[in-house]
Structure formats: C-alpha cells, structure tokens
Amino acid sequence: MPISLTDQILARARALGFDRAGVVPASPLPHGEALRGWVEAGYGGQMTYMTRRPERRANPANLLSGARSIVALAIQHRVEEAQAGPGHIARYAQGFDYHKVIEHKLDQLSAFIQMISGVEVRSRACVDRLPLLERDVALLAGIGWVGKNTMIIDRALGSHLFLAELIVDLDLDPVGTPVGDFCGSCSACLDACPTGAFVGPYVLDARRCISYLTIELRGPIPRDLRPLIGDHLFGCDICQDVCPWNRKPATTKSFSFLGRPEIQGITADLLLSEFDPETFRSALRLSPVQRAGRAGLLRNAAVVLGNTGDRQWVGLLAERLEAEVEPLVRGHAAWALGQLGGRPAGVALAVAASREQDVYVLEEIEAALEGA
C-alpha cells in the first residue's frame, strides 16, 4: 500500500528530530477572542508584538495567502540542571538559539515537501517569531493540552517543548485530534509562582511573570517584585518544575539543546565583573540569552546578588555602581547594595549619591540608603 503524502511528511519531520508531529487545516483558530480579552486586560505588558492587532494571530491565512494546512510540530528541550550559581538560566536557553535550529529543520522539511509533492508548494515557517496562536495549533493536532500554567503539556514528554509550525498551501490529511485536559484538580503551578503571576487557571499576567521581568521588560524591574525574582538571571522554570507531568527525568535528544558549558557557567557575579559589551556579544553568540540585552542581563544579575543576602558581593556591586555606563544597571546595583546593607554598602551608596547625575539612578540610591 503506497504511503500517503501526509505520512511521508510526518515521517520526515520525525527523522529531522521532532518528537511530535500532526496536521491541522489552516482554518481560523479557536482562542482569538480569548487573546483579545487578555490584551485588553493589559496582561501583555510591554510585549507590543503580542498586543498589536491580536486578531491576526488567529488566522493562518494572514501569514500565507492560500494557506490550506499546518504541519504542527514539537521538540523536547529539557536539560538536567548543571549550574553553579549565583544565578539561574531557564532550561530552554541553556543550549543554542532554538529559533535558528528549528527554522533550519523547517527549511529542510519544506524542501522535502516540494520535492515529493510534484507541484509548486508555498510555505511559511513559524517558530514563535510570527503572529500565530501556536498553542492552538498544537492543541488541535493532539500534541498536548494547555495546562493551567498556560504551557502545552504532553503526557509522555511533559511541557519542556518547543513548538513549531509549517503552513503550506497544500491540502494534507488531518492527523491528530485534541486531547483532554489532564491537569485535573492540581494547582501546583499556580501555588508555586512566587510573584503571583497567574490571575487564575490558564490565565497569566505577564507583567508579574519572572520570565517576562527578566527577558522582555525593558527598564527597571518593579521594586516590590525584585525580592521575588530570587536567583533567576534569565527566565524561570518554577511552574514547570513543580508540574507532575515533568517528574520523569527524560532529557532532550537534540545536541543543539543540550546545555552549553559556557552558558551554564554564567553566574551573576561573572556578568557584573566581566561582561562588557564585546564580551556580551561574543560569549552569548547563538544563545537565546542575548534577547535580554546586556543592560537587562546585568540588571538581573544585580537583583540576584541583592537577593543572596551575602555581603561578599558589596565590593562588586559598588564597583558597578561607580563604573557602569548603563543607568539601568547602576540603579539595580544601588538597590542590591541597599538589600545587603551594612556600613560598606551604605558608604558606597553615599559616595555614589554625591556624584550621580542620572535622575533615575539617584532615586534608586535614595531608596536604597533608606534601607541600607
């Protein structure tokens, strides 16, 4: 019996390293209205790419004229913990930049479809850079259900998944059906979030999410949330780590997503002592961690050191407060000194107050002096 075109495509996707694959029609997606409500509630914060014309994300035809089908894909990225600290980088960001890795795989899959279909096929690859409700696609293809922490969860692989889609103007047989919600009465993810980012089950206020605060937010982290950041330098895995569906010790099979020693070796003190602009660019080449920007990453590092309660970091923070060119970093270094307290921290803050010209940094220094 000849193998169908759809089956050949899915077999090729698995051969390229995707752990899950399905096909859904390129029809309007079901949660467009829910996204609109989320945006109108202000939960997107500064993520203007999410809030700009949200209705576009629900229709794949906006991304490819004549779209007929979507090949829905997922690949596991979980890695074992191997970081010394102080500071933690989310699991997904410890390997190479997933956008580039997966987009290359999608290019290969697109070329394969072109080769075997016998007709001219137009396609569009999506790896969370384009306006598409990816979790809707994964849900409809049976890759998993949307958990209470808003992540797609697969019963065997858990939620440490990268989602990807290839939209084509080709009619393919649908493969996969939505699965039930297996969260049940569990609320572990909601209860564990230190910043209270979940408005309720299935609804995230990104403005309070540690991943948003350490990656997407441009500018100061709200002072009341800084102590709750804990040791997170970039991203957060808490709501996934406590999920029962992630208890299995399985790790990614993809070399590209295995933890890179040079990324896993990054600590808050290393960032503040050695990461000038050139080092930032070279050390984080092909890493998702670049997204926070140097100022954002060093801002996070200052918060992490302030949260350690360890006064061994006073000298380093005082040095950054004096020498750092970025006001954002100086301001958070001042806050961290205030958190650590003690006479040396107070002296460093007082000296900085006498010479600082930036209004924002002066406000941070004054607030820190009150608590130092």
C-alpha positions as MATLAB code, in Angstrom:
seq = 'MPISLTDQILARARALGFDRAGVVPASPLPHGEALRGWVEAGYGGQMTYMTRRPERRANPANLLSGARSIVALAIQHRVEEAQAGPGHIARYAQGFDYHKVIEHKLDQLSAFIQMISGVEVRSRACVDRLPLLERDVALLAGIGWVGKNTMIIDRALGSHLFLAELIVDLDLDPVGTPVGDFCGSCSACLDACPTGAFVGPYVLDARRCISYLTIELRGPIPRDLRPLIGDHLFGCDICQDVCPWNRKPATTKSFSFLGRPEIQGITADLLLSEFDPETFRSALRLSPVQRAGRAGLLRNAAVVLGNTGDRQWVGLLAERLEAEVEPLVRGHAAWALGQLGGRPAGVALAVAASREQDVYVLEEIEAALEGA';
ca = [
       0.000    0.000    0.000;
       1.556    3.349   -1.004;
       2.419    5.768    1.786;
       0.357    8.943    1.643;
       1.944   12.336    1.128;
       0.932   13.337    4.648;
       2.535   10.241    6.183;
       5.745   10.872    4.252;
       5.867   14.434    5.555;
       5.335   13.385    9.155;
       7.935   10.616    8.826;
      10.421   13.169    7.508;
       9.588   15.520   10.404;
      10.360   12.764   12.907;
      13.590   11.952   11.052;
      14.572   15.628   11.429;
      14.299   15.266   15.195;
      10.783   16.426   16.007;
       9.253   14.431   18.866;
       5.647   15.133   17.926;
       4.022   15.878   14.574;
       0.476   16.330   13.319;
      -1.526   18.153   10.656;
      -4.482   20.506   11.032;
      -6.422   22.572    8.492;
      -5.245   26.177    8.153;
      -8.576   27.451    9.486;
      -9.193   30.275   11.965;
      -8.011   29.216   15.430;
     -10.339   28.985   18.445;
      -8.735   31.300   21.011;
      -8.560   34.563   19.082;
     -11.228   36.173   21.249;
      -9.522   34.994   24.436;
      -6.294   36.631   23.254;
      -8.137   39.868   22.593;
      -9.500   39.835   26.150;
      -6.031   39.100   27.535;
      -4.591   42.048   25.631;
      -7.392   44.392   26.689;
      -6.767   43.441   30.327;
      -3.207   44.713   29.932;
      -1.633   41.351   30.751;
       0.833   41.642   27.854;
       2.803   44.443   29.464;
       5.451   45.856   27.113;
       5.137   42.996   24.633;
       3.715   45.164   21.874;
       4.312   42.410   19.323;
       1.634   40.438   21.181;
      -0.768   43.312   21.578;
      -0.577   44.721   18.061;
      -3.677   43.578   16.122;
      -4.170   40.374   18.162;
      -6.936   39.168   15.833;
      -4.292   38.475   13.162;
      -2.833   35.656   15.269;
      -5.991   33.578   14.972;
      -5.958   33.286   11.177;
      -3.077   31.410    9.479;
      -4.112   32.948    6.135;
      -2.663   36.225    7.420;
       0.755   34.595    7.268;
       0.398   32.727    3.966;
      -2.101   33.613    1.286;
      -3.906   30.480    0.155;
      -2.912   28.522    3.271;
      -4.570   25.105    3.371;
      -2.800   23.045    6.032;
      -0.471   23.410    9.012;
       2.124   20.818    9.945;
       2.229   21.079   13.745;
       5.471   20.077   15.427;
       7.095   19.878   18.846;
      10.576   19.030   20.074;
      11.647   18.455   23.659;
      14.317   20.742   25.118;
      14.607   19.706   28.761;
      18.161   19.574   30.128;
      19.437   18.456   33.513;
      20.435   21.139   35.994;
      24.147   21.909   35.866;
      24.551   25.479   37.064;
      26.704   26.555   39.997;
      25.152   29.960   40.726;
      24.582   32.542   41.984;
      22.043   32.872   39.226;
      19.931   30.551   37.129;
      19.182   30.446   33.402;
      15.965   28.751   32.251;
      16.450   25.290   30.775;
      15.286   26.231   27.286;
      18.004   28.876   26.972;
      20.990   26.773   28.026;
      21.585   25.417   24.518;
      21.799   27.063   21.110;
      19.185   29.529   19.890;
      16.152   27.380   19.191;
      14.827   29.778   16.552;
      17.783   29.188   14.259;
      17.964   25.439   14.943;
      14.276   24.776   14.341;
      13.944   27.171   11.409;
      16.715   25.200    9.685;
      14.767   21.983   10.274;
      11.624   23.593    8.860;
      13.551   24.713    5.774;
      14.597   21.096    5.264;
      11.030   19.884    5.736;
       9.745   22.487    3.278;
      12.308   21.400    0.681;
      11.249   17.772    1.196;
       7.570   18.632    0.664;
       8.488   20.500   -2.500;
      10.452   17.523   -3.768;
       7.839   14.819   -3.175;
       4.626   16.714   -3.899;
       5.195   17.161   -7.612;
       3.648   20.625   -7.578;
       4.788   24.113   -6.608;
       4.195   24.425   -2.867;
       4.358   27.696   -0.968;
       5.099   27.517    2.751;
       5.758   29.677    5.812;
       7.789   28.527    8.803;
       6.794   29.629   12.315;
       8.916   29.355   15.461;
       7.268   31.937   17.768;
       8.599   34.898   15.776;
       5.402   35.230   13.724;
       1.884   36.210   14.861;
       0.259   32.796   15.217;
      -1.567   31.138   18.122;
       0.900   28.265   18.276;
      -0.641   26.598   21.296;
      -3.982   26.446   19.487;
      -2.286   24.627   16.608;
      -0.584   22.185   18.980;
      -3.843   21.618   20.850;
      -5.819   20.870   17.679;
      -3.087   18.496   16.444;
      -3.192   16.486   19.656;
       0.357   17.361   20.676;
      -0.884   18.204   24.152;
      -3.343   20.164   26.208;
      -2.995   23.703   27.521;
      -2.124   23.385   31.195;
      -3.128   25.699   33.986;
       0.330   27.301   33.646;
      -0.604   28.091   30.000;
       2.030   25.660   28.653;
       1.322   22.821   26.207;
       1.720   19.568   28.135;
       2.325   16.144   26.601;
       1.633   13.168   28.880;
       4.928   11.471   27.993;
       7.215   14.443   27.361;
       5.844   16.999   29.795;
       5.869   20.701   28.978;
       9.516   21.419   28.123;
       8.656   21.651   24.451;
       9.489   23.985   21.597;
       6.510   24.383   19.278;
       6.866   24.941   15.540;
       4.586   25.076   12.513;
       4.923   24.866    8.765;
       1.978   26.462    6.965;
       1.508   25.200    3.390;
      -0.861   25.952    0.532;
      -1.393   22.224    0.101;
      -4.293   20.024    1.193;
      -2.986   17.403    3.611;
      -4.868   14.773    5.568;
      -5.582   15.905    9.143;
      -3.548   13.918   11.672;
      -4.184   14.198   15.395;
      -7.151   15.226   17.499;
      -7.371   17.360   20.633;
      -6.623   15.521   23.870;
      -8.384   16.047   27.167;
      -7.179   18.291   29.966;
      -5.201   16.141   32.402;
      -4.454   18.875   34.940;
      -7.455   17.798   36.988;
      -7.640   19.451   40.400;
      -3.874   20.033   40.590;
      -2.851   23.631   41.242;
       0.871   23.113   41.916;
       1.972   25.569   39.221;
      -0.400   28.289   40.400;
       0.606   27.851   44.038;
       4.356   27.802   43.375;
       4.644   31.045   41.385;
       6.495   33.422   43.735;
       5.204   36.581   42.070;
       1.550   35.510   41.836;
       1.612   35.868   38.055;
      -1.405   33.639   37.482;
      -4.689   35.520   37.598;
      -6.310   32.103   37.705;
      -6.024   28.745   35.974;
      -4.962   29.175   32.323;
      -4.510   32.962   32.632;
      -1.084   34.557   33.060;
      -0.445   38.217   33.852;
       2.901   38.505   32.064;
       3.694   41.720   33.931;
       4.315   39.660   37.083;
       5.967   36.662   35.416;
       9.676   36.207   36.195;
      10.358   35.238   32.580;
       8.814   38.491   31.387;
      10.547   40.557   34.050;
      13.996   39.136   33.276;
      13.696   38.939   29.479;
      11.005   41.077   27.891;
      10.796   44.020   30.286;
      12.831   46.998   29.151;
      13.526   49.252   32.080;
      13.508   48.855   35.865;
      12.005   45.787   37.476;
       9.310   46.991   39.912;
      10.905   47.214   43.357;
       8.236   45.136   45.069;
       8.908   42.262   42.667;
      12.717   42.285   42.849;
      12.982   40.176   46.031;
      10.653   37.636   44.402;
      12.985   37.218   41.411;
      15.201   35.071   43.639;
      18.201   33.730   41.722;
      16.705   33.969   38.229;
      19.071   35.585   35.745;
      17.076   34.750   32.631;
      13.676   33.145   32.522;
      12.031   30.844   35.038;
      11.104   27.145   35.229;
       9.256   27.093   38.541;
       5.755   26.429   37.211;
       7.135   23.618   35.050;
       9.451   22.134   37.673;
       6.563   21.570   40.084;
       4.271   20.076   37.424;
       3.652   16.341   37.997;
       3.882   15.748   34.261;
       7.521   16.860   34.353;
       8.631   14.438   37.060;
      10.122   11.989   34.577;
      13.895   12.516   34.186;
      13.813   12.462   30.375;
      16.149   14.933   28.674;
      16.321   16.255   25.137;
      17.777   14.056   22.405;
      18.853   17.084   20.396;
      22.518   18.037   20.687;
      21.607   21.649   19.892;
      19.534   21.988   23.054;
      21.866   20.226   25.469;
      23.325   22.667   27.950;
      26.373   24.539   26.651;
      29.063   24.712   29.365;
      29.819   28.342   28.513;
      26.154   29.236   29.114;
      25.650   27.025   32.162;
      28.786   28.546   33.650;
      27.380   32.069   33.634;
      26.794   33.479   37.106;
      25.565   36.829   38.371;
      28.994   37.864   39.633;
      30.624   36.844   36.334;
      28.195   39.028   34.413;
      28.832   42.060   36.593;
      32.598   41.659   36.670;
      33.452   40.605   33.106;
      30.608   41.221   30.649;
      31.489   44.404   28.840;
      29.612   44.932   25.527;
      32.142   42.967   23.471;
      32.203   40.038   25.898;
      28.398   40.019   25.958;
      28.265   39.690   22.160;
      30.966   37.044   21.875;
      30.059   34.908   24.904;
      26.354   34.789   24.069;
      26.690   34.250   20.339;
      23.900   31.950   19.072;
      22.294   31.948   22.540;
      18.699   32.889   23.408;
      20.113   34.736   26.433;
      21.099   37.598   24.132;
      17.439   38.620   23.993;
      17.554   40.323   27.392;
      20.271   42.672   26.139;
      23.405   43.453   28.109;
      21.773   46.100   30.304;
      18.820   43.835   31.056;
      21.004   40.851   31.898;
      23.286   42.851   34.203;
      20.202   44.425   35.784;
      19.021   40.895   36.567;
      22.457   39.942   37.903;
      22.410   42.838   40.362;
      18.991   41.748   41.616;
      20.203   38.163   42.031;
      23.208   39.281   44.105;
      20.976   41.529   46.201;
      18.747   38.558   46.887;
      21.614   36.339   48.103;
      21.899   38.251   51.383;
      25.652   37.686   51.109;
      27.720   40.797   51.779;
      30.719   39.383   49.930;
      29.153   40.976   46.839;
      29.142   44.539   48.213;
      32.505   45.392   46.623;
      31.476   44.161   43.182;
      28.143   45.979   43.304;
      29.857   49.183   44.486;
      32.265   48.915   41.555;
      29.366   48.576   39.085;
      27.576   51.498   40.711;
      30.684   53.612   40.131;
      31.881   52.417   36.720;
      28.901   51.038   34.796;
      27.807   53.124   31.816;
      24.183   51.901   31.809;
      21.915   53.766   34.283;
      19.613   50.730   34.427;
      22.430   48.592   35.801;
      23.654   51.280   38.209;
      20.135   51.693   39.569;
      19.720   47.996   40.289;
      23.229   47.769   41.741;
      22.176   50.507   44.166;
      19.045   48.552   45.100;
      21.131   45.412   45.670;
      23.501   47.299   47.969;
      20.509   48.507   49.945;
      19.287   44.925   50.252;
      22.649   43.665   51.518;
      23.036   46.576   53.908;
      25.894   47.206   56.312;
      28.355   50.072   56.625;
      30.407   49.378   53.432;
      27.221   49.271   51.350;
      25.992   52.493   52.941;
      29.302   54.250   52.255;
      29.276   53.136   48.626;
      25.743   54.442   48.199;
      26.543   57.784   49.854;
      29.598   58.292   47.638;
      27.565   57.412   44.565;
      24.834   59.865   45.584;
      27.382   62.697   45.645;
      28.438   62.222   42.046;
      25.472   60.619   40.248;
      23.775   62.783   37.604;
      21.040   60.449   36.361;
      17.663   61.176   37.965;
      16.502   57.540   37.893;
      19.714   56.243   39.481;
      19.568   58.937   42.170;
      16.055   57.789   43.052;
      17.291   54.219   43.395;
      20.235   55.326   45.542;
      17.999   57.370   47.843;
      15.579   54.472   48.235;
      18.493   52.095   48.913;
      20.030   54.404   51.522;
      16.825   54.276   53.485;
      17.211   50.525   53.836;
      20.994   50.143   53.961;
];
